[in-house]
Amino acid sequence: MIRRAVLLLLALTLPSAAHAGAMQSTASLQRQAESWLRARLQQPGVRVEVRAGPLDGRLRLPACPRPLQASMPARDRIGARVGVQLRCPVADGWRIRVPVDVQLYRDVLVTTRPLQRGDGIGAGDVRREELDVARLGYGYVERLDQLRDRTLAHPLGAGRVLAPGDLAGRRAVAAGDHVQLIADLGGVEARAGGVALGGGDVGARLRVRNDSSGRLVTGVVRGTGLVEALP
């Protein structure tokens, strides 16, 4: 009788032979890593696509009796590929790193025409385009208000994604400003008032409407409120 009671107790407390030999499938590890990362990255205006990379086919992990815990090292940045750590939260439980390819699609600003260093950037100079920002290593600009009163730090061709590093300081001249238009007339400096039709920092080219003649003059910004007419 005692022997039967002991055997019954062991049957209730020890895992069955089938359970003891069960293995954690690599497919389940991939699915859980994808699901956790997708939920972590999801936010308004972003389309998330994740795909776990292959795991070693020789991998043999015992099935975890508890839900797996997922995490990422705090130092890791979200890029085109990240590592999700899955842990079996039991004594002497295993842990594994699952590589996951990431695509984060959102609308960013792309130039519509070639722009020069010092140019101000307006709504007509950019368009919105949905791109995978996880692969934009230099960052991106997504809102027009981020361009307000900013100029370009260097030239950009058409079709370039605007990055924060492309933007320099504030404009020396903004569209609609009243400016001093200066011109070199054979060694004699002439000045006239005008209205800037564009904006930019020092060195930017823009057009100015001469207050007196009404003519449109192309010039280069030389300082705050100062534009030199080009010959």
DOTORZA-708749 format. One record per residue (C-alpha): residue number from 1; x, y negated, z. Coordinates in nm, 2 decimals, always signed. Each point is the difference from the previous one (the first is absolute). Layout:
<r><resi>NUM</resi><c1>X</c1><c2>Y</c2><c3>Z</c3></r>
...
end
This chain:
<r><resi>1</resi><c1>+0.00</c1><c2>+0.00</c2><c3>+0.00</c3></r>
<r><resi>2</resi><c1>+0.28</c1><c2>-0.24</c2><c3>+0.09</c3></r>
<r><resi>3</resi><c1>+0.18</c1><c2>+0.09</c2><c3>-0.32</c3></r>
<r><resi>4</resi><c1>-0.30</c1><c2>-0.08</c2><c3>-0.20</c3></r>
<r><resi>5</resi><c1>-0.04</c1><c2>-0.34</c2><c3>+0.17</c3></r>
<r><resi>6</resi><c1>+0.36</c1><c2>-0.09</c2><c3>-0.07</c3></r>
<r><resi>7</resi><c1>-0.04</c1><c2>+0.09</c2><c3>-0.36</c3></r>
<r><resi>8</resi><c1>-0.32</c1><c2>-0.21</c2><c3>-0.03</c3></r>
<r><resi>9</resi><c1>+0.18</c1><c2>-0.30</c2><c3>+0.17</c3></r>
<r><resi>10</resi><c1>+0.29</c1><c2>+0.03</c2><c3>-0.25</c3></r>
<r><resi>11</resi><c1>-0.24</c1><c2>+0.02</c2><c3>-0.29</c3></r>
<r><resi>12</resi><c1>-0.17</c1><c2>-0.32</c2><c3>+0.12</c3></r>
<r><resi>13</resi><c1>+0.32</c1><c2>-0.20</c2><c3>+0.07</c3></r>
<r><resi>14</resi><c1>+0.24</c1><c2>+0.11</c2><c3>-0.28</c3></r>
<r><resi>15</resi><c1>-0.05</c1><c2>-0.10</c2><c3>-0.36</c3></r>
<r><resi>16</resi><c1>-0.12</c1><c2>+0.28</c2><c3>-0.23</c3></r>
<r><resi>17</resi><c1>+0.25</c1><c2>+0.17</c2><c3>-0.22</c3></r>
<r><resi>18</resi><c1>-0.16</c1><c2>-0.17</c2><c3>-0.30</c3></r>
<r><resi>19</resi><c1>+0.02</c1><c2>-0.34</c2><c3>+0.16</c3></r>
<r><resi>20</resi><c1>+0.35</c1><c2>+0.05</c2><c3>+0.13</c3></r>
<r><resi>21</resi><c1>+0.12</c1><c2>+0.08</c2><c3>-0.35</c3></r>
<r><resi>22</resi><c1>-0.20</c1><c2>-0.28</c2><c3>-0.18</c3></r>
<r><resi>23</resi><c1>+0.22</c1><c2>-0.26</c2><c3>-0.18</c3></r>
<r><resi>24</resi><c1>-0.06</c1><c2>-0.37</c2><c3>-0.07</c3></r>
<r><resi>25</resi><c1>-0.05</c1><c2>-0.03</c2><c3>-0.37</c3></r>
<r><resi>26</resi><c1>+0.20</c1><c2>-0.27</c2><c3>-0.19</c3></r>
<r><resi>27</resi><c1>-0.32</c1><c2>-0.11</c2><c3>-0.17</c3></r>
<r><resi>28</resi><c1>-0.16</c1><c2>-0.09</c2><c3>+0.33</c3></r>
<r><resi>29</resi><c1>+0.31</c1><c2>-0.20</c2><c3>+0.11</c3></r>
<r><resi>30</resi><c1>-0.01</c1><c2>-0.19</c2><c3>-0.33</c3></r>
<r><resi>31</resi><c1>-0.37</c1><c2>-0.07</c2><c3>+0.03</c3></r>
<r><resi>32</resi><c1>+0.03</c1><c2>-0.13</c2><c3>+0.36</c3></r>
<r><resi>33</resi><c1>+0.30</c1><c2>-0.22</c2><c3>-0.09</c3></r>
<r><resi>34</resi><c1>-0.19</c1><c2>-0.15</c2><c3>-0.29</c3></r>
<r><resi>35</resi><c1>-0.32</c1><c2>-0.05</c2><c3>+0.20</c3></r>
<r><resi>36</resi><c1>+0.18</c1><c2>-0.17</c2><c3>+0.29</c3></r>
<r><resi>37</resi><c1>+0.20</c1><c2>-0.23</c2><c3>-0.22</c3></r>
<r><resi>38</resi><c1>-0.30</c1><c2>-0.10</c2><c3>-0.22</c3></r>
<r><resi>39</resi><c1>-0.20</c1><c2>-0.10</c2><c3>+0.30</c3></r>
<r><resi>40</resi><c1>+0.30</c1><c2>-0.20</c2><c3>+0.14</c3></r>
<r><resi>41</resi><c1>+0.05</c1><c2>-0.19</c2><c3>-0.32</c3></r>
<r><resi>42</resi><c1>-0.36</c1><c2>-0.07</c2><c3>-0.10</c3></r>
<r><resi>43</resi><c1>-0.10</c1><c2>-0.36</c2><c3>+0.01</c3></r>
<r><resi>44</resi><c1>-0.23</c1><c2>-0.24</c2><c3>-0.19</c3></r>
<r><resi>45</resi><c1>+0.12</c1><c2>-0.08</c2><c3>-0.35</c3></r>
<r><resi>46</resi><c1>+0.24</c1><c2>+0.29</c2><c3>-0.02</c3></r>
<r><resi>47</resi><c1>-0.03</c1><c2>+0.32</c2><c3>-0.19</c3></r>
<r><resi>48</resi><c1>+0.20</c1><c2>+0.28</c2><c3>+0.17</c3></r>
<r><resi>49</resi><c1>+0.13</c1><c2>+0.31</c2><c3>-0.18</c3></r>
<r><resi>50</resi><c1>+0.22</c1><c2>+0.25</c2><c3>+0.19</c3></r>
<r><resi>51</resi><c1>+0.14</c1><c2>+0.34</c2><c3>-0.10</c3></r>
<r><resi>52</resi><c1>+0.21</c1><c2>+0.22</c2><c3>+0.23</c3></r>
<r><resi>53</resi><c1>+0.32</c1><c2>+0.13</c2><c3>-0.15</c3></r>
<r><resi>54</resi><c1>+0.08</c1><c2>+0.37</c2><c3>-0.01</c3></r>
<r><resi>55</resi><c1>+0.12</c1><c2>+0.18</c2><c3>+0.32</c3></r>
<r><resi>56</resi><c1>+0.26</c1><c2>+0.27</c2><c3>+0.02</c3></r>
<r><resi>57</resi><c1>-0.17</c1><c2>+0.33</c2><c3>-0.11</c3></r>
<r><resi>58</resi><c1>+0.20</c1><c2>+0.19</c2><c3>+0.26</c3></r>
<r><resi>59</resi><c1>-0.16</c1><c2>-0.20</c2><c3>+0.28</c3></r>
<r><resi>60</resi><c1>-0.16</c1><c2>+0.22</c2><c3>+0.27</c3></r>
<r><resi>61</resi><c1>-0.18</c1><c2>-0.19</c2><c3>+0.28</c3></r>
<r><resi>62</resi><c1>-0.24</c1><c2>+0.17</c2><c3>+0.24</c3></r>
<r><resi>63</resi><c1>-0.35</c1><c2>-0.13</c2><c3>-0.02</c3></r>
<r><resi>64</resi><c1>-0.05</c1><c2>-0.28</c2><c3>+0.25</c3></r>
<r><resi>65</resi><c1>-0.29</c1><c2>+0.06</c2><c3>+0.25</c3></r>
<r><resi>66</resi><c1>-0.06</c1><c2>-0.37</c2><c3>+0.04</c3></r>
<r><resi>67</resi><c1>-0.06</c1><c2>-0.28</c2><c3>-0.25</c3></r>
<r><resi>68</resi><c1>+0.33</c1><c2>-0.13</c2><c3>-0.15</c3></r>
<r><resi>69</resi><c1>+0.13</c1><c2>-0.34</c2><c3>+0.10</c3></r>
<r><resi>70</resi><c1>+0.13</c1><c2>-0.23</c2><c3>-0.28</c3></r>
<r><resi>71</resi><c1>+0.23</c1><c2>-0.30</c2><c3>+0.02</c3></r>
<r><resi>72</resi><c1>+0.26</c1><c2>-0.20</c2><c3>-0.19</c3></r>
<r><resi>73</resi><c1>+0.33</c1><c2>-0.14</c2><c3>+0.15</c3></r>
<r><resi>74</resi><c1>-0.06</c1><c2>-0.37</c2><c3>+0.08</c3></r>
<r><resi>75</resi><c1>+0.31</c1><c2>-0.10</c2><c3>-0.20</c3></r>
<r><resi>76</resi><c1>-0.14</c1><c2>+0.15</c2><c3>-0.32</c3></r>
<r><resi>77</resi><c1>-0.15</c1><c2>-0.24</c2><c3>-0.25</c3></r>
<r><resi>78</resi><c1>-0.28</c1><c2>+0.09</c2><c3>-0.23</c3></r>
<r><resi>79</resi><c1>+0.16</c1><c2>+0.06</c2><c3>-0.34</c3></r>
<r><resi>80</resi><c1>-0.05</c1><c2>+0.23</c2><c3>-0.30</c3></r>
<r><resi>81</resi><c1>+0.09</c1><c2>+0.30</c2><c3>+0.22</c3></r>
<r><resi>82</resi><c1>-0.04</c1><c2>+0.04</c2><c3>+0.38</c3></r>
<r><resi>83</resi><c1>+0.04</c1><c2>+0.28</c2><c3>+0.25</c3></r>
<r><resi>84</resi><c1>-0.29</c1><c2>+0.10</c2><c3>+0.22</c3></r>
<r><resi>85</resi><c1>+0.09</c1><c2>+0.20</c2><c3>+0.31</c3></r>
<r><resi>86</resi><c1>-0.24</c1><c2>+0.27</c2><c3>+0.11</c3></r>
<r><resi>87</resi><c1>+0.03</c1><c2>+0.15</c2><c3>+0.34</c3></r>
<r><resi>88</resi><c1>-0.17</c1><c2>+0.29</c2><c3>+0.17</c3></r>
<r><resi>89</resi><c1>-0.07</c1><c2>-0.14</c2><c3>+0.35</c3></r>
<r><resi>90</resi><c1>+0.06</c1><c2>+0.31</c2><c3>+0.21</c3></r>
<r><resi>91</resi><c1>+0.30</c1><c2>+0.12</c2><c3>+0.21</c3></r>
<r><resi>92</resi><c1>+0.29</c1><c2>+0.08</c2><c3>-0.24</c3></r>
<r><resi>93</resi><c1>-0.22</c1><c2>-0.12</c2><c3>-0.29</c3></r>
<r><resi>94</resi><c1>+0.15</c1><c2>-0.06</c2><c3>-0.33</c3></r>
<r><resi>95</resi><c1>+0.03</c1><c2>-0.32</c2><c3>-0.20</c3></r>
<r><resi>96</resi><c1>+0.05</c1><c2>-0.06</c2><c3>-0.37</c3></r>
<r><resi>97</resi><c1>+0.05</c1><c2>-0.30</c2><c3>-0.23</c3></r>
<r><resi>98</resi><c1>-0.22</c1><c2>+0.00</c2><c3>-0.31</c3></r>
<r><resi>99</resi><c1>+0.11</c1><c2>-0.23</c2><c3>-0.29</c3></r>
<r><resi>100</resi><c1>-0.29</c1><c2>-0.19</c2><c3>-0.15</c3></r>
<r><resi>101</resi><c1>-0.01</c1><c2>-0.21</c2><c3>-0.32</c3></r>
<r><resi>102</resi><c1>-0.19</c1><c2>-0.32</c2><c3>+0.04</c3></r>
<r><resi>103</resi><c1>-0.17</c1><c2>-0.23</c2><c3>-0.24</c3></r>
<r><resi>104</resi><c1>-0.16</c1><c2>-0.32</c2><c3>+0.13</c3></r>
<r><resi>105</resi><c1>-0.20</c1><c2>-0.19</c2><c3>-0.27</c3></r>
<r><resi>106</resi><c1>-0.10</c1><c2>-0.36</c2><c3>+0.06</c3></r>
<r><resi>107</resi><c1>-0.04</c1><c2>-0.32</c2><c3>-0.20</c3></r>
<r><resi>108</resi><c1>+0.32</c1><c2>-0.20</c2><c3>-0.02</c3></r>
<r><resi>109</resi><c1>+0.10</c1><c2>-0.32</c2><c3>-0.20</c3></r>
<r><resi>110</resi><c1>+0.18</c1><c2>+0.04</c2><c3>-0.33</c3></r>
<r><resi>111</resi><c1>+0.14</c1><c2>-0.28</c2><c3>-0.21</c3></r>
<r><resi>112</resi><c1>-0.19</c1><c2>-0.08</c2><c3>-0.33</c3></r>
<r><resi>113</resi><c1>+0.29</c1><c2>-0.19</c2><c3>-0.16</c3></r>
<r><resi>114</resi><c1>+0.37</c1><c2>-0.07</c2><c3>+0.04</c3></r>
<r><resi>115</resi><c1>+0.07</c1><c2>-0.24</c2><c3>+0.29</c3></r>
<r><resi>116</resi><c1>+0.31</c1><c2>-0.20</c2><c3>+0.09</c3></r>
<r><resi>117</resi><c1>+0.18</c1><c2>-0.06</c2><c3>+0.32</c3></r>
<r><resi>118</resi><c1>-0.17</c1><c2>-0.28</c2><c3>+0.20</c3></r>
<r><resi>119</resi><c1>-0.33</c1><c2>+0.04</c2><c3>-0.18</c3></r>
<r><resi>120</resi><c1>-0.32</c1><c2>-0.03</c2><c3>+0.21</c3></r>
<r><resi>121</resi><c1>-0.24</c1><c2>+0.30</c2><c3>-0.05</c3></r>
<r><resi>122</resi><c1>-0.37</c1><c2>-0.05</c2><c3>-0.06</c3></r>
<r><resi>123</resi><c1>-0.29</c1><c2>+0.23</c2><c3>-0.06</c3></r>
<r><resi>124</resi><c1>+0.06</c1><c2>-0.01</c2><c3>-0.38</c3></r>
<r><resi>125</resi><c1>+0.36</c1><c2>+0.13</c2><c3>+0.05</c3></r>
<r><resi>126</resi><c1>-0.10</c1><c2>+0.33</c2><c3>+0.15</c3></r>
<r><resi>127</resi><c1>-0.26</c1><c2>+0.28</c2><c3>-0.03</c3></r>
<r><resi>128</resi><c1>-0.11</c1><c2>+0.28</c2><c3>+0.23</c3></r>
<r><resi>129</resi><c1>+0.11</c1><c2>+0.35</c2><c3>-0.07</c3></r>
<r><resi>130</resi><c1>-0.05</c1><c2>+0.32</c2><c3>+0.20</c3></r>
<r><resi>131</resi><c1>+0.34</c1><c2>+0.16</c2><c3>+0.06</c3></r>
<r><resi>132</resi><c1>+0.16</c1><c2>+0.25</c2><c3>+0.23</c3></r>
<r><resi>133</resi><c1>+0.15</c1><c2>-0.22</c2><c3>+0.26</c3></r>
<r><resi>134</resi><c1>+0.18</c1><c2>+0.29</c2><c3>+0.17</c3></r>
<r><resi>135</resi><c1>+0.24</c1><c2>-0.02</c2><c3>-0.28</c3></r>
<r><resi>136</resi><c1>+0.05</c1><c2>-0.37</c2><c3>+0.00</c3></r>
<r><resi>137</resi><c1>+0.32</c1><c2>-0.01</c2><c3>+0.20</c3></r>
<r><resi>138</resi><c1>+0.03</c1><c2>-0.38</c2><c3>+0.01</c3></r>
<r><resi>139</resi><c1>-0.36</c1><c2>-0.06</c2><c3>+0.12</c3></r>
<r><resi>140</resi><c1>-0.28</c1><c2>-0.17</c2><c3>-0.17</c3></r>
<r><resi>141</resi><c1>-0.23</c1><c2>-0.30</c2><c3>+0.01</c3></r>
<r><resi>142</resi><c1>-0.37</c1><c2>+0.07</c2><c3>+0.00</c3></r>
<r><resi>143</resi><c1>-0.18</c1><c2>-0.34</c2><c3>+0.07</c3></r>
<r><resi>144</resi><c1>+0.00</c1><c2>-0.33</c2><c3>-0.19</c3></r>
<r><resi>145</resi><c1>+0.02</c1><c2>-0.19</c2><c3>+0.33</c3></r>
<r><resi>146</resi><c1>+0.34</c1><c2>+0.15</c2><c3>+0.06</c3></r>
<r><resi>147</resi><c1>+0.12</c1><c2>-0.21</c2><c3>-0.31</c3></r>
<r><resi>148</resi><c1>-0.14</c1><c2>-0.33</c2><c3>+0.12</c3></r>
<r><resi>149</resi><c1>+0.27</c1><c2>-0.27</c2><c3>-0.03</c3></r>
<r><resi>150</resi><c1>+0.27</c1><c2>+0.26</c2><c3>-0.06</c3></r>
<r><resi>151</resi><c1>+0.25</c1><c2>+0.01</c2><c3>-0.28</c3></r>
<r><resi>152</resi><c1>+0.20</c1><c2>+0.28</c2><c3>-0.17</c3></r>
<r><resi>153</resi><c1>+0.35</c1><c2>+0.08</c2><c3>+0.13</c3></r>
<r><resi>154</resi><c1>+0.11</c1><c2>+0.13</c2><c3>-0.34</c3></r>
<r><resi>155</resi><c1>-0.13</c1><c2>+0.06</c2><c3>-0.35</c3></r>
<r><resi>156</resi><c1>-0.26</c1><c2>+0.27</c2><c3>-0.05</c3></r>
<r><resi>157</resi><c1>-0.12</c1><c2>+0.16</c2><c3>-0.33</c3></r>
<r><resi>158</resi><c1>-0.36</c1><c2>+0.07</c2><c3>-0.09</c3></r>
<r><resi>159</resi><c1>-0.14</c1><c2>+0.31</c2><c3>+0.16</c3></r>
<r><resi>160</resi><c1>+0.21</c1><c2>-0.01</c2><c3>+0.31</c3></r>
<r><resi>161</resi><c1>-0.14</c1><c2>+0.08</c2><c3>+0.34</c3></r>
<r><resi>162</resi><c1>+0.04</c1><c2>-0.30</c2><c3>+0.24</c3></r>
<r><resi>163</resi><c1>+0.19</c1><c2>+0.09</c2><c3>+0.31</c3></r>
<r><resi>164</resi><c1>+0.05</c1><c2>-0.22</c2><c3>+0.31</c3></r>
<r><resi>165</resi><c1>+0.37</c1><c2>-0.03</c2><c3>-0.09</c3></r>
<r><resi>166</resi><c1>-0.09</c1><c2>-0.17</c2><c3>-0.33</c3></r>
<r><resi>167</resi><c1>-0.15</c1><c2>-0.29</c2><c3>+0.19</c3></r>
<r><resi>168</resi><c1>+0.20</c1><c2>-0.30</c2><c3>+0.11</c3></r>
<r><resi>169</resi><c1>-0.09</c1><c2>-0.31</c2><c3>+0.20</c3></r>
<r><resi>170</resi><c1>-0.28</c1><c2>-0.25</c2><c3>-0.04</c3></r>
<r><resi>171</resi><c1>-0.05</c1><c2>-0.20</c2><c3>-0.32</c3></r>
<r><resi>172</resi><c1>+0.17</c1><c2>-0.34</c2><c3>-0.04</c3></r>
<r><resi>173</resi><c1>-0.29</c1><c2>-0.10</c2><c3>-0.23</c3></r>
<r><resi>174</resi><c1>-0.35</c1><c2>+0.14</c2><c3>-0.01</c3></r>
<r><resi>175</resi><c1>-0.25</c1><c2>-0.02</c2><c3>-0.28</c3></r>
<r><resi>176</resi><c1>-0.20</c1><c2>-0.33</c2><c3>+0.02</c3></r>
<r><resi>177</resi><c1>+0.28</c1><c2>-0.18</c2><c3>+0.19</c3></r>
<r><resi>178</resi><c1>+0.09</c1><c2>-0.36</c2><c3>-0.10</c3></r>
<r><resi>179</resi><c1>+0.37</c1><c2>+0.01</c2><c3>-0.09</c3></r>
<r><resi>180</resi><c1>+0.28</c1><c2>-0.23</c2><c3>-0.12</c3></r>
<r><resi>181</resi><c1>+0.09</c1><c2>+0.09</c2><c3>-0.35</c3></r>
<r><resi>182</resi><c1>+0.36</c1><c2>-0.10</c2><c3>-0.08</c3></r>
<r><resi>183</resi><c1>+0.17</c1><c2>+0.00</c2><c3>-0.34</c3></r>
<r><resi>184</resi><c1>+0.35</c1><c2>-0.08</c2><c3>-0.13</c3></r>
<r><resi>185</resi><c1>-0.03</c1><c2>-0.24</c2><c3>-0.29</c3></r>
<r><resi>186</resi><c1>+0.35</c1><c2>-0.03</c2><c3>-0.13</c3></r>
<r><resi>187</resi><c1>+0.16</c1><c2>-0.05</c2><c3>+0.34</c3></r>
<r><resi>188</resi><c1>-0.29</c1><c2>-0.20</c2><c3>+0.14</c3></r>
<r><resi>189</resi><c1>-0.23</c1><c2>+0.16</c2><c3>+0.25</c3></r>
<r><resi>190</resi><c1>-0.37</c1><c2>-0.06</c2><c3>-0.06</c3></r>
<r><resi>191</resi><c1>-0.27</c1><c2>+0.09</c2><c3>+0.25</c3></r>
<r><resi>192</resi><c1>-0.37</c1><c2>+0.04</c2><c3>-0.03</c3></r>
<r><resi>193</resi><c1>-0.29</c1><c2>+0.14</c2><c3>+0.21</c3></r>
<r><resi>194</resi><c1>-0.17</c1><c2>+0.31</c2><c3>-0.10</c3></r>
<r><resi>195</resi><c1>-0.21</c1><c2>+0.30</c2><c3>+0.11</c3></r>
<r><resi>196</resi><c1>+0.15</c1><c2>+0.34</c2><c3>+0.01</c3></r>
<r><resi>197</resi><c1>-0.20</c1><c2>+0.27</c2><c3>-0.19</c3></r>
<r><resi>198</resi><c1>+0.19</c1><c2>+0.28</c2><c3>+0.16</c3></r>
<r><resi>199</resi><c1>+0.20</c1><c2>+0.07</c2><c3>+0.31</c3></r>
<r><resi>200</resi><c1>+0.34</c1><c2>+0.13</c2><c3>+0.10</c3></r>
<r><resi>201</resi><c1>+0.32</c1><c2>-0.03</c2><c3>+0.20</c3></r>
<r><resi>202</resi><c1>+0.31</c1><c2>-0.18</c2><c3>-0.11</c3></r>
<r><resi>203</resi><c1>+0.11</c1><c2>+0.12</c2><c3>-0.34</c3></r>
<r><resi>204</resi><c1>-0.35</c1><c2>+0.10</c2><c3>-0.11</c3></r>
<r><resi>205</resi><c1>-0.13</c1><c2>-0.12</c2><c3>-0.34</c3></r>
<r><resi>206</resi><c1>-0.35</c1><c2>-0.15</c2><c3>-0.01</c3></r>
<r><resi>207</resi><c1>-0.20</c1><c2>-0.26</c2><c3>-0.19</c3></r>
<r><resi>208</resi><c1>-0.09</c1><c2>-0.35</c2><c3>+0.12</c3></r>
<r><resi>209</resi><c1>-0.27</c1><c2>-0.23</c2><c3>-0.14</c3></r>
<r><resi>210</resi><c1>+0.15</c1><c2>-0.35</c2><c3>-0.02</c3></r>
<r><resi>211</resi><c1>-0.23</c1><c2>-0.25</c2><c3>+0.18</c3></r>
<r><resi>212</resi><c1>+0.08</c1><c2>-0.28</c2><c3>-0.24</c3></r>
<r><resi>213</resi><c1>-0.01</c1><c2>+0.17</c2><c3>-0.34</c3></r>
<r><resi>214</resi><c1>-0.20</c1><c2>+0.31</c2><c3>+0.08</c3></r>
<r><resi>215</resi><c1>+0.26</c1><c2>+0.21</c2><c3>-0.18</c3></r>
<r><resi>216</resi><c1>+0.09</c1><c2>+0.35</c2><c3>+0.12</c3></r>
<r><resi>217</resi><c1>+0.37</c1><c2>+0.02</c2><c3>+0.08</c3></r>
<r><resi>218</resi><c1>+0.19</c1><c2>+0.32</c2><c3>+0.08</c3></r>
<r><resi>219</resi><c1>+0.24</c1><c2>-0.04</c2><c3>+0.29</c3></r>
<r><resi>220</resi><c1>+0.21</c1><c2>+0.17</c2><c3>+0.27</c3></r>
<r><resi>221</resi><c1>-0.06</c1><c2>-0.05</c2><c3>+0.37</c3></r>
<r><resi>222</resi><c1>+0.29</c1><c2>-0.18</c2><c3>+0.16</c3></r>
<r><resi>223</resi><c1>-0.13</c1><c2>-0.05</c2><c3>+0.35</c3></r>
<r><resi>224</resi><c1>-0.32</c1><c2>-0.06</c2><c3>+0.20</c3></r>
<r><resi>225</resi><c1>-0.23</c1><c2>-0.20</c2><c3>-0.23</c3></r>
<r><resi>226</resi><c1>+0.28</c1><c2>-0.06</c2><c3>-0.26</c3></r>
<r><resi>227</resi><c1>-0.01</c1><c2>+0.14</c2><c3>-0.35</c3></r>
<r><resi>228</resi><c1>+0.27</c1><c2>-0.06</c2><c3>-0.27</c3></r>
<r><resi>229</resi><c1>-0.14</c1><c2>-0.01</c2><c3>-0.35</c3></r>
<r><resi>230</resi><c1>+0.17</c1><c2>+0.23</c2><c3>-0.25</c3></r>
<r><resi>231</resi><c1>+0.12</c1><c2>-0.15</c2><c3>-0.33</c3></r>
end
